Amino acid sequence: MIRQTILYLKDIKQNKYYNILTVIENILDDMQDYNPSMSRKCFLDRGRDDAPFRTGLLIEDIDTDILPQAPMDEITIYGMPLYFLNDSFMQYPSGNPLGKLFLELEKKELITLPDILPKRKCSFRLKGFFDPNSQMLKELLQLKGLLPKLSYLTKKHLGYDIMEYTSHIGNVYILHNNEIFRNIDFRVSEKPNGLHMQMKFRKPYVDSLKVRITQYDNESNIITETDTVIDCRSANIFIPLPFFSLQVGIKIFNNDGELIWMNKRVFFLGKEFSFKTFSSKEIELEKSESDGSKRTVTVTKIALNGKKRRKSNKKLKDNLADDESRCLAQLNEKHMEFVFFSADTNQNKENKEKAREYVMQLLNSAENECLICDPYFKKEDFEKYIFYMEKLDVKVRIINSEKQLGNISAPDSEDYLLKLNDCINYYNRKVGREVAECRSLTKNLSIHDRFIIIDDCGWLIGSSLNEFGNRASSICKIPQGSLEYMRKNFERWWNDTENSESLDGYIQRKVKLNASPEGKLLKHITHLTRVLNSLKSQLAK
C-alpha cells in the first residue's frame, strides 16, 4: 500500500492538475493512521465555482507496493497525470541513501523537512525532487487570491501552513518506510562499557543484522568504530564496546550490506547507568466494546530491569551535532505546543483518531510519572489510553470527580467509579505491578479544566478524554512557570482526605450506604426510576 498526499492547483478551463507539493510513502499495516475504510480523502478550497484556478488536497491510499521512482511520468491524480510547471527536477540526495527524520541536512531546504513529512518513528529512505527555479512558487505569488486559501487548506488538514514552508513548494518527496522494525531505543552503559538496544520489530525477523557503532570523544573526534553482528531473535541486545563515551553514532546494515537505519550522532546526559537490560512482554488485556461485548487485545509493554534514576542517562535529541539539527529539534518540539481539533462533523472519525494519536504521544513520552486530572475519567478512558501505554515503569495517577460523574446525586446513573476501580485492579494484576491508581474528588470540590502532567511538562486538555475529538477542542502546553503551581494543586487534591478518597474507600462507603435504611430506600427509588424510564420509552415508541 502506498499513500499519496498531493497539494495541487487545478486549471479549471484546461482541466489539468498541477503539483504544489507531493509526499508519497509506503504504508505498513501497523501504522497508527492507516485506515483501510478511508482510502481517499479530498479537500477543495472555499473559492467560487467559476474561479479559473482552485487549490485542493488529495490524500489517497493505492493498492500497490511499488513506489514511483521519478515524478514526471509516474504520478497520477484522479486517474489523470499530475503536471509540473518546471521542465526538470534536481534530485537530492542522489542514489538511494537512508534518511532518519533529519537526513544529513547538507541542503538548507531540508531544515524544515520534518515539519511537513508524516511523523514516523521508524527510519526511511528518502528521495527529494526539487523545483530548481521555484516555478510553482512564482506562479502562486502572482495568483495572490489563492494564497490565503492554500494556507487555510494546509493548516486545517495537514497541520502546518505551507506559506511558512515555501522552500518545499513545487517539490516531490518519496519515502520508503523501514519494513523491518518500528522503533529502536538505546542507552549507553558503563561497567560494563557498551550499548543496550531495544528493538520493536514489525514482524518476526530471523536474519542477523550488523551494527556499526562510532564512538566520539568530548571534542567530537572519532575514537573507534565497532562492527557487531546481532541476533534478532532477541528484542533486547547488549553490544560491548572498548570505551565509554557519551557521544555515539549508530548504523545498522542488513545481510546484503544495505544501510537500513542510521543515527548520525546521539548525545547522552550523565554517565551512570542504573539498569542492566530492557525487558518486554506481551500482555493480553480484555476490554469492553460499545455493544457490551468483550474483546481481548495484546499490548507490548517495556520495562527497565533494576532501579531507575530519574535524571540518569537520557538522550537529549537525535542528531544534535550541529546548529541546523538543534533548530530542527526545537521545530519538532513546537508540534505539541498547541494542537487544535475542529468540530467538522464530516471528519468526526478522523478527528477522534487524530486526537487519540496525540494523547498517546504524550503518554508514551513519560519516563517516570503521568498525572491525569479529568473529572469525567471512566473505565472506557482507561481501556482506551492507559492499556496502550508502552512503558511498564511509569506511575499513573488519576483524579476524577464523584460528583461530576454523578454516582450518588443521580440515582439512575451508572456506577462509573466501581467499574473504573475493577478495571485498574485488573490492569495492575495483568502487568504484575501497582502502576495505576485513582482518587475521586467528593461533593465538596469540583474541577473544570482537564490537564495531563508528564514528568516535567504539562498540557491542558480542552475536553474530557472520553469526548476528545468529538467537539472542537485543543491541547495546549502549560508554561513552565505555571506547571509547578498546577502540580502542587494536584498533590494537594490527592492528599486531601476530606475532599478526595481512593476508589477502595468510595466502595467501602457505598457498601455501608447500601446496607443502611437510607441506602435500601435509595435502591428502591433507583429501581422505580428505571422502571418509569423504561415505560416512558415504550410509550414514546
C-alpha positions as CSV (number, residue, x, y, z in Angstrom):
1,M,0.0,0.0,0.0
2,I,1.3,3.5,-0.8
3,R,-0.1,6.8,0.3
4,Q,-0.1,9.9,-1.9
5,T,-0.6,13.3,-0.3
6,I,-0.9,15.8,-3.2
7,L,-1.4,19.5,-2.8
8,Y,-2.4,20.8,-6.2
9,L,-3.5,23.7,-8.3
10,K,-6.3,23.0,-10.7
11,D,-6.7,24.8,-14.0
12,I,-10.5,24.7,-14.4
13,K,-10.5,25.7,-18.1
14,Q,-7.9,23.1,-19.2
15,N,-9.0,20.5,-16.6
16,K,-5.3,20.0,-15.5
17,Y,-3.9,19.4,-12.1
18,Y,-0.5,21.0,-11.2
19,N,1.7,19.9,-8.4
20,I,2.2,22.3,-5.4
21,L,3.7,19.7,-3.1
22,T,3.6,15.9,-3.2
23,V,4.6,13.4,-0.5
24,I,4.4,9.6,-1.3
25,E,5.2,6.9,1.2
26,N,4.7,3.1,1.6
27,I,2.1,2.3,4.3
28,L,2.5,-0.6,6.6
29,D,-0.3,-2.4,8.4
30,D,0.8,-1.4,11.9
31,M,0.9,2.3,11.3
32,Q,-1.5,4.1,13.6
33,D,-3.1,6.3,11.0
34,Y,-3.7,3.5,8.4
35,N,-7.4,3.1,7.9
36,P,-8.4,0.7,5.0
37,S,-12.0,2.1,5.1
38,M,-10.9,5.6,4.2
39,S,-8.7,5.1,1.1
40,R,-9.4,8.6,-0.3
41,K,-9.9,12.0,1.2
42,C,-10.4,15.0,-0.9
43,F,-10.5,18.7,0.1
44,L,-11.1,21.8,-2.0
45,D,-10.6,25.4,-1.1
46,R,-13.5,27.7,-0.4
47,G,-13.3,29.5,-3.8
48,R,-16.0,30.3,-6.2
49,D,-17.1,27.6,-8.6
50,D,-16.4,29.9,-11.6
51,A,-12.9,30.8,-10.5
52,P,-10.2,30.0,-13.2
53,F,-8.0,28.2,-10.6
54,R,-8.8,26.2,-7.5
55,T,-6.4,24.7,-4.9
56,G,-7.1,21.3,-3.4
57,L,-5.7,18.4,-1.4
58,L,-5.9,14.7,-2.2
59,I,-4.8,12.0,0.3
60,E,-5.2,8.6,-1.3
61,D,-4.1,5.1,-0.4
62,I,-3.3,3.0,-3.5
63,D,-3.2,-0.8,-3.5
64,T,0.4,-1.3,-4.7
65,D,3.8,-1.8,-3.1
66,I,5.7,-0.1,-5.8
67,L,6.8,3.5,-5.1
68,P,7.4,5.8,-8.1
69,Q,11.0,6.4,-9.0
70,A,10.5,9.8,-10.6
71,P,7.7,12.2,-10.6
72,M,7.2,13.3,-14.2
73,D,5.7,10.1,-15.7
74,E,4.5,8.1,-12.7
75,I,2.2,10.2,-10.5
76,T,-1.5,10.4,-11.3
77,I,-4.3,12.2,-9.6
78,Y,-8.0,11.3,-10.0
79,G,-6.8,8.9,-12.8
80,M,-5.2,11.8,-14.7
81,P,-1.5,12.7,-15.0
82,L,-0.1,15.2,-12.5
83,Y,1.5,18.2,-14.3
84,F,4.5,20.2,-13.2
85,L,5.4,23.8,-14.2
86,N,9.1,23.1,-14.2
87,D,10.7,21.2,-17.0
88,S,13.0,19.1,-14.8
89,F,13.8,18.3,-11.2
90,M,17.0,18.4,-9.2
91,Q,17.2,15.1,-7.2
92,Y,18.6,15.2,-3.7
93,P,20.0,13.1,-2.1
94,S,21.4,11.2,-5.1
95,G,21.2,7.4,-5.3
96,N,19.1,5.7,-2.6
97,P,20.5,6.9,0.7
98,L,19.0,6.4,4.1
99,G,17.3,9.3,6.0
100,K,16.0,9.3,9.5
101,L,14.0,12.3,10.3
102,F,16.7,14.9,9.7
103,L,18.7,13.2,6.9
104,E,22.3,14.6,6.8
105,L,20.9,18.2,6.5
106,E,23.6,19.2,3.9
107,K,20.9,21.0,2.0
108,K,19.4,24.0,3.7
109,E,16.0,23.5,2.1
110,L,15.8,20.3,4.2
111,I,16.0,22.2,7.5
112,T,12.2,22.3,7.9
113,L,11.5,19.0,6.2
114,P,10.4,17.2,9.4
115,D,7.6,19.8,9.8
116,I,5.9,18.7,6.6
117,L,6.6,15.0,6.5
118,P,4.4,12.4,8.2
119,K,5.7,11.7,11.8
120,R,7.2,8.2,11.8
121,K,9.3,6.6,14.5
122,C,11.0,4.3,12.0
123,S,13.7,5.4,9.7
124,F,13.1,5.8,5.9
125,R,14.9,6.1,2.6
126,L,14.0,9.4,1.0
127,K,14.3,10.9,-2.4
128,G,13.7,14.6,-2.8
129,F,12.8,16.1,-6.2
130,F,13.2,19.9,-6.1
131,D,11.8,22.5,-8.4
132,P,15.2,24.2,-9.2
133,N,13.7,27.6,-10.3
134,S,10.7,27.7,-7.9
135,Q,8.3,28.0,-10.9
136,M,5.2,27.0,-8.9
137,L,6.0,29.4,-6.1
138,K,6.4,32.2,-8.6
139,E,3.0,31.3,-10.2
140,L,1.3,31.2,-6.8
141,L,2.7,34.6,-5.9
142,Q,1.0,36.1,-9.0
143,L,-2.3,34.4,-8.0
144,K,-2.5,36.3,-4.7
145,G,-6.1,35.4,-4.0
146,L,-5.2,31.8,-3.7
147,L,-2.5,32.2,-1.1
148,P,-4.9,32.6,1.9
149,K,-7.0,29.6,0.7
150,L,-3.9,27.5,0.3
151,S,-2.8,28.5,3.8
152,Y,-6.2,27.6,5.3
153,L,-6.3,24.3,3.5
154,T,-2.9,23.1,4.7
155,K,-3.4,24.3,8.3
156,K,-6.7,22.6,8.6
157,H,-5.9,19.2,7.0
158,L,-2.1,18.9,7.2
159,G,-1.3,20.6,10.5
160,Y,1.1,23.3,9.0
161,D,0.9,26.4,6.9
162,I,2.5,25.8,3.6
163,M,3.1,29.5,3.2
164,E,5.6,29.2,6.1
165,Y,7.5,26.5,4.2
166,T,7.7,28.0,0.7
167,S,11.0,26.2,0.0
168,H,9.1,23.0,-0.4
169,I,6.6,24.3,-3.0
170,G,6.9,22.5,-6.3
171,N,8.8,19.6,-4.7
172,V,8.1,15.9,-4.6
173,Y,9.2,13.7,-1.7
174,I,9.2,9.9,-1.9
175,L,9.7,8.0,1.4
176,H,10.2,4.2,1.8
177,N,9.5,3.4,5.5
178,N,11.5,0.7,7.2
179,E,9.7,-2.6,6.9
180,I,11.8,-4.5,9.5
181,F,11.2,-2.6,12.7
182,R,9.0,0.2,14.0
183,N,11.4,1.8,16.5
184,I,14.7,1.4,18.3
185,D,15.7,2.7,21.7
186,F,19.2,2.6,23.1
187,R,21.2,3.6,26.2
188,V,25.0,3.7,26.8
189,S,26.3,1.7,29.7
190,E,29.4,2.0,31.9
191,K,30.7,-1.0,33.9
192,P,30.5,-2.8,31.5
193,N,31.1,-0.5,28.6
194,G,28.5,-1.0,26.0
195,L,25.3,-0.1,24.3
196,H,21.9,-1.5,25.3
197,M,19.4,-1.7,22.4
198,Q,15.7,-2.5,22.4
199,M,14.1,-3.1,19.0
200,K,10.4,-3.3,18.2
201,F,10.1,-5.4,15.1
202,R,7.1,-5.2,12.8
203,K,7.1,-9.0,12.4
204,P,9.4,-11.9,13.5
205,Y,12.8,-11.3,12.0
206,V,15.2,-14.2,12.0
207,D,18.1,-12.9,10.0
208,S,21.1,-11.3,11.7
209,L,21.9,-7.6,11.4
210,K,25.3,-5.8,11.6
211,V,25.5,-2.8,13.9
212,R,28.3,-0.3,13.4
213,I,28.9,1.9,16.4
214,T,31.1,5.0,16.2
215,Q,32.3,6.5,19.5
216,Y,33.4,10.1,19.8
217,D,35.4,12.0,22.5
218,N,34.3,15.3,24.1
219,E,35.7,17.2,21.2
220,S,33.7,15.2,18.6
221,N,36.7,13.3,17.3
222,I,36.2,9.7,16.4
223,I,37.7,7.3,19.0
224,T,36.8,4.0,17.4
225,E,34.3,2.2,15.2
226,T,33.0,-1.3,16.2
227,D,31.1,-3.7,14.0
228,T,28.9,-6.3,15.7
229,V,26.6,-8.9,14.3
230,I,23.4,-9.2,16.4
231,D,20.9,-12.0,16.8
232,C,17.4,-10.5,16.0
233,R,15.5,-13.3,17.8
234,S,16.0,-11.2,20.9
235,A,14.5,-7.8,21.2
236,N,16.9,-6.8,24.0
237,I,20.5,-6.6,22.9
238,F,23.7,-5.6,24.6
239,I,26.7,-4.7,22.5
240,P,30.1,-4.5,24.3
241,L,32.3,-1.5,23.5
242,P,36.0,-0.9,24.1
243,F,35.5,2.6,25.7
244,F,32.8,4.5,27.5
245,S,31.5,7.5,25.5
246,L,28.5,9.8,25.8
247,Q,28.5,10.5,22.0
248,V,27.9,7.6,19.7
249,G,26.8,7.2,16.1
250,I,24.9,4.1,15.0
251,K,24.4,2.4,11.6
252,I,22.5,-0.8,11.0
253,F,23.1,-3.0,7.9
254,N,21.1,-6.0,6.6
255,N,22.6,-9.3,5.4
256,D,23.1,-7.7,1.9
257,G,25.2,-4.9,3.4
258,E,22.5,-2.3,2.8
259,L,22.2,0.5,5.3
260,I,18.7,0.3,6.8
261,W,18.9,2.5,9.8
262,M,21.2,5.3,10.9
263,N,21.6,7.9,13.7
264,K,24.5,10.2,12.8
265,R,25.2,11.1,16.4
266,V,23.4,10.9,19.7
267,F,24.4,12.8,22.9
268,F,23.6,11.4,26.3
269,L,23.4,13.2,29.7
270,G,25.1,11.6,32.7
271,K,27.3,8.6,32.8
272,E,25.7,6.5,35.4
273,F,23.7,3.6,34.0
274,S,21.5,2.2,36.8
275,F,19.7,-0.6,34.9
276,K,21.3,-3.5,33.1
277,T,18.8,-4.6,30.5
278,F,15.5,-3.9,28.9
279,S,12.7,-6.4,29.2
280,S,9.5,-6.5,27.2
281,K,6.5,-8.7,27.4
282,E,3.1,-9.0,25.6
283,I,0.1,-8.7,27.9
284,E,-3.4,-9.8,26.9
285,L,-6.0,-7.3,28.2
286,E,-9.8,-7.7,28.0
287,K,-11.6,-4.5,27.1
288,S,-15.3,-3.7,26.7
289,E,-16.8,-2.8,23.4
290,S,-19.6,-0.2,22.9
291,D,-22.1,-3.0,22.3
292,G,-21.3,-4.6,25.7
293,S,-19.2,-7.4,24.3
294,K,-15.6,-8.2,25.4
295,R,-12.6,-8.1,23.2
296,T,-9.0,-9.3,24.0
297,V,-6.2,-7.0,22.9
298,T,-2.5,-7.8,23.0
299,V,-0.3,-4.9,24.2
300,T,3.5,-4.9,24.3
301,K,4.9,-3.4,27.5
302,I,8.5,-2.3,28.1
303,A,10.3,-2.3,31.4
304,L,13.7,-1.4,32.7
305,N,15.3,-4.1,34.9
306,G,16.8,-2.7,38.0
307,K,16.4,0.6,39.8
308,K,15.8,3.6,37.6
309,R,17.2,7.1,38.5
310,R,15.1,10.0,37.3
311,K,17.8,12.0,35.5
312,S,20.4,9.5,34.5
313,N,21.5,8.7,31.0
314,K,18.7,10.2,28.9
315,K,19.0,11.0,25.3
316,L,18.9,14.8,24.6
317,K,17.7,14.7,21.0
318,D,18.7,12.7,17.9
319,N,21.4,14.4,15.8
320,L,22.2,17.4,18.0
321,A,25.6,17.6,16.3
322,D,25.2,20.9,14.6
323,D,23.1,24.1,14.7
324,E,20.8,23.0,12.0
325,S,19.8,19.9,13.8
326,R,19.3,21.9,17.0
327,C,16.9,24.1,15.2
328,L,15.1,21.0,13.9
329,A,14.7,19.7,17.5
330,Q,13.1,23.0,18.5
331,L,10.8,22.9,15.5
332,N,9.7,19.4,16.4
333,E,9.1,20.4,20.0
334,K,6.6,23.0,18.9
335,H,4.3,20.4,17.4
336,M,2.9,19.7,20.9
337,E,2.8,23.4,22.0
338,F,-0.7,23.8,20.7
339,V,-2.9,21.4,18.7
340,F,-6.4,22.3,17.6
341,F,-9.1,19.8,16.6
342,S,-12.1,21.1,14.5
343,A,-15.7,20.3,15.1
344,D,-16.3,19.3,11.5
345,T,-18.9,16.5,11.7
346,N,-17.8,15.2,8.3
347,Q,-14.5,14.3,9.9
348,N,-15.6,13.1,13.3
349,K,-13.9,9.7,13.0
350,E,-10.7,11.3,11.6
351,N,-10.7,13.8,14.4
352,K,-11.1,11.2,17.1
353,E,-8.3,9.1,15.6
354,K,-6.0,12.1,15.4
355,A,-6.9,13.2,19.0
356,R,-6.1,9.7,20.4
357,E,-2.8,9.7,18.5
358,Y,-1.7,13.0,20.0
359,V,-2.7,11.9,23.6
360,M,-0.8,8.6,23.1
361,Q,2.2,10.6,22.0
362,L,2.0,12.5,25.3
363,L,1.5,9.4,27.5
364,N,4.3,7.4,25.7
365,S,6.8,10.2,26.3
366,A,6.6,9.6,30.0
367,E,9.7,8.2,31.7
368,N,8.7,8.3,35.4
369,E,5.2,9.7,36.2
370,C,1.9,10.6,34.5
371,L,-0.7,12.7,36.3
372,I,-4.2,12.9,34.8
373,C,-6.8,15.3,36.1
374,D,-10.2,14.8,34.3
375,P,-13.5,14.9,36.3
376,Y,-15.2,12.5,33.8
377,F,-12.4,9.9,33.5
378,K,-14.1,6.5,33.3
379,K,-13.3,2.8,32.7
380,E,-13.6,3.3,28.9
381,D,-10.9,6.0,29.0
382,F,-8.6,3.8,31.0
383,E,-9.0,1.0,28.4
384,K,-8.6,3.4,25.5
385,Y,-5.4,5.1,26.7
386,I,-3.7,3.5,29.7
387,F,-4.0,0.0,28.4
388,Y,-1.8,1.1,25.4
389,M,1.0,2.9,27.3
390,E,4.3,1.4,26.3
391,K,6.4,1.7,29.5
392,L,5.6,-0.5,32.5
393,D,7.6,1.6,34.9
394,V,5.6,4.8,34.5
395,K,3.4,5.6,37.6
396,V,-0.1,6.7,36.5
397,R,-2.2,8.7,39.0
398,I,-5.7,9.8,38.0
399,I,-8.0,12.3,39.7
400,N,-11.7,12.3,38.7
401,S,-14.8,13.6,40.4
402,E,-17.5,11.6,42.1
403,K,-19.9,14.5,42.0
404,Q,-19.4,15.2,38.3
405,L,-19.7,11.6,37.3
406,G,-23.0,11.6,39.2
407,N,-22.6,8.3,41.1
408,I,-24.5,9.5,44.2
409,S,-26.5,12.5,43.1
410,A,-28.3,10.8,40.2
411,P,-30.0,7.6,41.4
412,D,-30.3,6.0,38.0
413,S,-26.7,6.7,37.0
414,E,-24.2,4.0,36.3
415,D,-21.6,3.4,39.0
416,Y,-18.6,4.6,37.0
417,L,-16.2,4.6,39.9
418,L,-16.9,0.9,40.8
419,K,-16.2,-0.1,37.2
420,L,-13.1,2.0,37.0
421,N,-11.7,0.5,40.2
422,D,-12.3,-3.0,38.9
423,C,-10.5,-2.1,35.6
424,I,-7.5,-0.6,37.4
425,N,-7.2,-3.6,39.8
426,Y,-7.4,-5.9,36.7
427,Y,-4.8,-3.9,34.9
428,N,-2.3,-3.9,37.8
429,R,-2.7,-7.7,38.2
430,K,-2.1,-8.3,34.5
431,V,1.0,-6.1,34.3
432,G,2.3,-7.6,37.6
433,R,2.8,-4.3,39.5
434,E,0.9,-1.5,41.1
435,V,1.4,1.2,38.5
436,A,-2.0,2.8,38.3
437,E,-4.3,4.3,40.9
438,C,-7.1,6.8,41.1
439,R,-8.7,9.1,43.7
440,S,-12.0,10.8,43.2
441,L,-13.0,14.2,44.4
442,T,-16.0,14.3,46.7
443,K,-19.0,16.6,46.6
444,N,-17.2,19.4,48.3
445,L,-14.9,20.1,45.4
446,S,-15.4,20.4,41.6
447,I,-13.0,20.9,38.8
448,H,-13.5,22.1,35.3
449,D,-10.2,22.1,33.4
450,R,-8.6,18.9,32.4
451,F,-4.8,18.5,32.3
452,I,-2.1,15.9,32.0
453,I,1.4,16.3,33.6
454,I,4.1,14.1,32.1
455,D,7.3,14.2,34.1
456,D,8.5,17.9,33.8
457,C,5.9,19.0,31.2
458,G,2.2,19.6,31.3
459,W,-0.7,20.1,28.9
460,L,-4.2,21.5,29.2
461,I,-6.8,19.3,27.5
462,G,-9.8,21.2,26.2
463,S,-12.4,18.5,26.9
464,S,-12.6,15.2,28.8
465,L,-10.7,12.3,27.2
466,N,-14.0,10.4,26.5
467,E,-15.1,13.3,24.3
468,F,-11.8,14.3,22.9
469,G,-12.1,14.6,19.1
470,N,-15.9,14.7,19.2
471,R,-16.0,18.5,19.7
472,A,-13.9,21.5,18.8
473,S,-11.1,21.3,21.3
474,S,-7.4,21.7,21.8
475,I,-4.2,20.6,23.5
476,C,-2.2,23.4,24.9
477,K,1.2,23.2,26.6
478,I,1.4,24.6,30.1
479,P,4.1,27.3,30.6
480,Q,6.8,26.1,33.0
481,G,6.1,29.0,35.4
482,S,2.5,27.7,35.9
483,L,3.3,24.0,35.8
484,E,4.6,23.7,39.4
485,Y,1.6,25.5,40.7
486,M,-0.7,23.0,38.9
487,R,1.4,20.1,40.1
488,K,1.1,21.4,43.7
489,N,-2.7,21.6,43.4
490,F,-2.8,18.1,42.0
491,E,-0.8,16.8,45.0
492,R,-3.0,18.9,47.4
493,W,-6.2,17.3,46.0
494,W,-4.6,13.9,46.0
495,N,-3.6,14.1,49.7
496,D,-6.7,15.9,50.9
497,T,-8.6,13.1,52.6
498,E,-11.6,15.4,53.4
499,N,-12.2,16.3,49.7
500,S,-10.9,13.2,47.9
501,E,-10.9,9.5,48.5
502,S,-9.4,6.3,47.0
503,L,-11.7,4.2,44.9
504,D,-11.5,1.4,47.5
505,G,-12.6,4.0,50.1
506,Y,-15.5,5.0,47.9
507,I,-16.6,1.4,47.5
508,Q,-16.5,0.7,51.3
509,R,-18.6,3.8,51.9
510,K,-21.0,2.8,49.2
511,V,-21.4,-0.7,50.7
512,K,-22.2,0.8,54.1
513,L,-24.7,3.2,52.5
514,N,-26.4,0.3,50.7
515,A,-26.8,-1.6,53.9
516,S,-28.4,1.3,55.8
517,P,-32.1,2.0,55.7
518,E,-31.4,5.2,53.7
519,G,-29.4,3.1,51.2
520,K,-32.2,0.5,50.9
521,L,-34.7,3.2,50.2
522,L,-32.4,4.8,47.6
523,K,-32.1,1.4,46.0
524,H,-35.9,1.1,45.7
525,I,-36.1,4.6,44.3
526,T,-33.4,3.7,41.7
527,H,-35.3,0.6,40.7
528,L,-38.6,2.5,40.3
529,T,-36.9,5.3,38.4
530,R,-35.5,2.8,35.9
531,V,-38.9,1.1,35.5
532,L,-40.6,4.5,34.9
533,N,-37.9,5.5,32.3
534,S,-38.5,2.2,30.6
535,L,-42.2,2.7,30.4
536,K,-41.7,6.2,29.1
537,S,-39.5,4.9,26.3
538,Q,-42.1,2.2,25.4
539,L,-44.9,4.8,25.4
540,A,-42.9,7.1,23.2
541,K,-42.5,4.4,20.6
